Amino acid sequence: MKANGTVFKYGDNVDTDVIIPARYLNSSDPAELAKHCMEDIDPSFISRVHPGDIIVADKNFGCGSSREHAPIAIKAAGVSCVIAETFARIFYRNAINIGLPIIECPEASRGIEEGDRVEVDFDSGMICDRTKGISFQGQAFPEFMQKIIAAGGLIPYINEG
């Protein structure tokens, strides 16, 4: 599995309230949530994001409440992967559960900039910044996690079994 897209870059402690503001939690429709993804931290995000694009952030991405709406909004907005130095644990689990690929890599978090073109190979954990011509070694997903993500999340994976 691979991801390939343009980077949107954010800093430390991007919490679930800015990923999908609480005022939109009256819906669980992925398409509706996507319309408001990142709205409170980057109002132009949804008008600029294209299918396959990648979010890169610093420490503690997805902190805050445990709502699954946050990774659902990101995935439904077309983001193919989130790379961060670290993730909040509940966000990490929710992302895998809904089939959003995420990868921890402090070096990539520091070295990749807004607008860079990046490719991620989930089998190896290799992150290639095509704009700068440099690569970073992230944590590869274990095979069972790759199967969950490939199936589109935990529920579809279980239903396939």
Summary of the structure (lengths in Angstrom):
residues: 161
radius of gyration: 14.4
end to end distance: 20.1
largest distance: 43.3
contacts: 548
relative contact order: 0.18
helix: 35%
strand: 22%
